[in-house]
Amino acid sequence: MKYLFFFISTFTFAQQTQFVDFKSVLGKIVINPIEKTVSGDVDYDFDVLKSIDTIKIDAQNMEFSDLKLNGKLINYINNQKELQIIFPFKKGKNNLTFQYSAKPKQTMYFVGSIVNDNLQIWTQGQGKYTSHWFPSFDDVNEKVVFNLNIVCKNEYQVISNGTLKFKSGLDGLSVWQYQMQKPMSSYLLMLAIGKFEKNSQKSKSGIPLEMYLEPKDVAKFEPTYRDSKKIFDFLEKEIGVKFPWGIYKQAPVRDFLYAGMENTSATLFNTRYVVDSTGFEDRSYTNVNAHELAHQWFGNLVTAESSKHHWLQEGFATYYALLAEKEIYGEDYFYSKLYESAQQLKYASRTDTIPVLNAKASSLTFYQKGAWALFVLHEEIGDKAFKKAVKNYLKKHAFQNVNTQDFFAEIRKVSDYDLDNFSKVWLESTIFNTQQANSLLLKNKAIHPLFKVDKLKNKPLLEKKEFLKQTMQSDVYFSVKEAILNQLKNEKWEDKKNLFILALETNNVQLRQAVAAAMNEIPESFRTQYETLLEDKSYQTQELALYNLWNNFPEQRIHYLEKSKTWMGFNDYNLRTLWLTLALSTPDYAFERQVFETELIQYSSIDYEANTRQNALEKLFAFNITNDIVLKNLVNATTHHMWQFTKFGRDSIRKLLKNPEMRASFERIVPNLNEAEEFQLNRLLKE
């Protein structure tokens, strides 16, 4: 009998949104950064639509107390995955209150510490489940109006969804009351706690735009958030539906898992995009900025009912981000990006067997092929019809869940375009329709020379050299000239030298960077010209140029090191860690060897973000600098929340353990490790 009950319960839970509609919730929560716990009071209002005997709320590894239904204590089951409330529910309105506590294993991350005065606490719900830190719903189809009251120490700012209604302080603590007006899926619930400076603007339509940075980065406000207001105003006008959430906030957080995340009304993004004007050339936040903002409509306002229709979120956000970039950088940029993704998709389609309309499609498919599908549709039915359909689709399904047919239904109202064939070709097939793509790309004049250059790729250089030279000297878009450089990789230096000189003379930052990257070997006759790359306003170009020059001209090494000794680079210290490595590898220069080693080791410590740490550790191993501090920093990497960094840590330790002396060193440091580090290292020692 219990098996039958289990089957009925599982079936009921899968269909819960048909029986129950959770309307709103108020969570009053306290976060303990030392214990890394979260606890609080939760107050849910919900409607029972049809009689049901068990209601569930997703809750991973939580403890509960004082559960009351409509003010009366109620029976419940806590299976550590969900909270199940058992009661003969009848149709009507209900209120549920309870207290909970949790120590989240994921989804809520504690970065830095109070001791080092660099504490940040932030959440990431998509793909990780908000139910690890707040009792909520893993089913995206259950949309709720979320309100959070968050208690934390006075010196920290709290960012959460919606409008800050009230902030009060008492005994060194502050309560931040955030309120939402409209419902959303639980994966979009967020909070970020840390020390931030705020810059406020207003959109043309009067929406407050709040942009945050850490105090140490305030000088980077303009380049980091460059064109933010322009992007907002453009998207609101282009989409034709007013921004739905009343306020929009953006904040970078350290060691964020992705480029960005479109939490409702409050985007979090990776600190790699916190840049100065030089860094902006290589790591502009513009595309991520526009992509996450577009999600506030496509994903947050209307949410795909299942992963099969994920392109309705990622394809739309990718396409509208490109449209925003077209507004900023022009049509040639727009078409060159479409050309670039078309090349990727064409290549991927040889091996990728999963189409857009499939829950298991790749990111490239959901994002780029989804965007291409929309571009095709936009071009085929015309701008006016496309905009009208998108506007109607968003308005009709606002604050609801959608599927592809919901979108198609609005297209059919404005056009008799053959959507069945469109769907077969662009959404249900893995083949990339190169013929249709090319005909649309060729509407742009800048693409014509790109196609001409591409057709010449298998011809001998002698036959095409004059044409390539003329093209390099013309005013065609830089991506055409970049394509020329890519064809020269295997040519003899004397045959291609003039084209490389012409590329440098364009003074285009991206094209000059392509020259820097294309030359591992630099002839003496080209040294002076190549050295000019060290002056470029691009940290990436400087990194490539410094390493290649140091490597090619040993007699000039001290000159290059002197020239670059104050360089720091991006906020991950790419230039500084390279400089320290080169300085340590130059015998006549490393007069302060111990000082240089100590600084490089410091960059591998927990005081820095994962990218900086990995960069430093790789360089330390390359030069066999492996004292106990380095090994401890490496072991700590295996406990990090970013899987790429933990994998690097484990793989590096496995490699080092093959050396008996290194194994002895690792065994020696075990007593100095914390519990999590000790567990990870012992596991690797036993392999």
DARACOR-V749775 format. One record per backbone hydrogen bond with DSSP energy under -0.5 kcal/mol. CO is the residue of the C=O (numbers start at 1). NH is the residue of the N-H. If there is no record, write none. Layout:
<<CO	NH> <CO	NH>>
This chain:
<<1	5> <2	6> <3	7> <4	8> <5	9> <6	10> <7	11> <8	12> <9	13> <10	14> <11	15> <13	16> <15	18> <15	19> <16	19> <16	20> <19	49> <19	50> <21	23> <21	47> <23	145> <24	45> <25	27> <25	147> <26	28> <26	43> <27	29> <27	149> <28	41> <29	151> <30	39> <31	33> <32	36> <32	37> <37	32> <38	102> <39	30> <40	100> <41	28> <42	98> <43	26> <44	96> <45	23> <45	24> <46	94> <47	21> <47	49> <48	92> <52	89> <53	87> <55	85> <57	83> <58	136> <59	61> <61	103> <63	101> <65	99> <67	74> <68	70> <68	97> <69	72> <72	69> <75	86> <77	79> <77	84> <80	61> <81	59> <82	79> <82	84> <83	57> <83	85> <84	77> <84	86> <85	55> <85	87> <87	89> <89	52> <92	48> <94	46> <95	70> <96	44> <97	68> <98	42> <99	65> <100	40> <101	63> <102	38> <106	108> <107	124> <109	111> <109	122> <111	120> <113	118> <113	119> <114	117> <120	111> <121	193> <122	109> <125	128> <125	129> <129	132> <130	133> <130	134> <131	60> <136	58> <138	140> <139	142> <141	143> <142	186> <144	146> <144	184> <145	25> <146	180> <147	27> <148	150> <148	178> <149	29> <150	176> <151	31> <152	174> <153	156> <157	194> <159	192> <163	165> <163	179> <166	177> <168	175> <170	173> <172	154> <173	170> <174	152> <174	176> <175	168> <175	177> <176	150> <176	178> <177	165> <177	166> <178	148> <179	163> <184	144> <185	188> <186	189> <188	264> <190	161> <191	123> <192	159> <193	121> <194	157> <194	196> <197	213> <199	211> <201	209> <203	206> <207	203> <208	210> <208	248> <209	201> <209	211> <210	250> <211	199> <212	252> <213	197> <214	217> <215	218> <217	220> <218	221> <220	224> <221	225> <223	226> <225	228> <227	231> <228	232> <229	233> <230	234> <231	235> <232	236> <233	237> <234	238> <235	239> <236	240> <243	246> <245	247> <246	208> <248	210> <249	267> <250	212> <251	269> <253	256> <253	271> <259	270> <261	263> <261	268> <263	266> <265	249> <267	251> <268	261> <269	253> <270	273> <271	274> <273	275> <276	280> <277	281> <278	281> <279	282> <279	283> <280	284> <285	289> <286	290> <287	291> <288	292> <289	293> <290	294> <291	295> <292	296> <293	296> <294	297> <294	298> <295	300> <297	299> <297	302> <301	399> <301	400> <302	299> <303	402> <306	309> <307	310> <309	312> <310	313> <310	314> <311	315> <311	316> <313	317> <314	318> <315	319> <316	320> <317	321> <318	322> <319	323> <320	324> <321	325> <322	326> <323	327> <324	328> <325	329> <325	330> <326	330> <330	334> <331	335> <332	336> <333	337> <334	338> <335	339> <336	340> <337	341> <338	342> <339	343> <340	344> <341	345> <342	346> <343	347> <344	348> <345	349> <347	350> <348	351> <348	352> <351	353> <353	355> <356	358> <358	361> <362	366> <363	367> <364	368> <364	369> <365	370> <367	371> <368	372> <369	373> <370	374> <371	375> <372	376> <373	377> <374	378> <375	379> <376	380> <377	381> <378	382> <382	386> <383	387> <384	388> <385	389> <386	390> <387	391> <388	392> <389	393> <390	394> <391	395> <392	396> <393	397> <395	398> <397	400> <400	303> <402	305> <403	406> <403	407> <404	408> <405	409> <406	410> <407	410> <407	411> <408	412> <409	413> <410	414> <411	414> <411	415> <417	419> <418	422> <419	423> <420	424> <421	425> <422	426> <422	427> <423	427> <423	428> <427	357> <431	433> <432	434> <433	437> <434	438> <435	439> <436	440> <437	441> <438	442> <440	443> <441	444> <444	447> <444	448> <445	448> <445	449> <446	450> <447	451> <448	452> <449	453> <450	454> <451	455> <452	456> <453	456> <454	457> <456	459> <460	463> <460	464> <461	465> <464	468> <465	469> <466	470> <467	471> <468	472> <469	473> <470	474> <471	474> <477	480> <477	481> <478	482> <479	483> <480	484> <481	485> <482	486> <483	487> <484	487> <485	488> <486	489> <488	491> <492	495> <492	496> <493	496> <493	497> <496	499> <496	500> <497	501> <498	502> <499	503> <500	504> <501	505> <502	506> <503	506> <504	507> <507	509> <508	512> <509	513> <510	514> <511	515> <512	516> <513	517> <514	518> <515	519> <516	519> <518	520> <520	522> <521	523> <523	526> <524	527> <526	530> <527	531> <528	532> <529	532> <530	533> <531	534> <532	535> <533	536> <536	538> <538	542> <539	543> <540	544> <541	545> <542	546> <543	547> <544	548> <545	549> <546	550> <547	551> <548	552> <549	553> <553	556> <554	557> <556	560> <557	561> <558	562> <559	563> <560	564> <561	565> <562	565> <564	567> <568	575> <568	576> <570	573> <573	577> <574	578> <575	579> <576	580> <577	581> <578	582> <579	583> <580	584> <581	585> <583	586> <585	587> <586	589> <586	590> <589	591> <590	593> <592	596> <593	597> <594	598> <595	599> <596	600> <597	601> <598	602> <599	603> <601	604> <602	605> <605	608> <609	613> <610	614> <611	615> <612	616> <613	617> <614	618> <615	619> <616	620> <617	621> <618	622> <619	623> <620	625> <621	624> <624	626> <627	631> <628	632> <629	633> <630	634> <631	635> <632	636> <633	637> <634	638> <635	638> <636	639> <637	640> <641	643> <642	645> <642	646> <643	647> <644	648> <645	649> <646	650> <647	651> <648	652> <649	653> <650	654> <651	655> <652	656> <653	657> <655	658> <656	659> <658	660> <659	663> <660	664> <661	665> <662	666> <663	667> <664	668> <665	669> <666	670> <667	670> <669	672> <670	673> <674	678> <675	679> <676	680> <677	681> <678	682> <679	683> <680	684> <681	685> <682	686> <683	687> <684	687>>
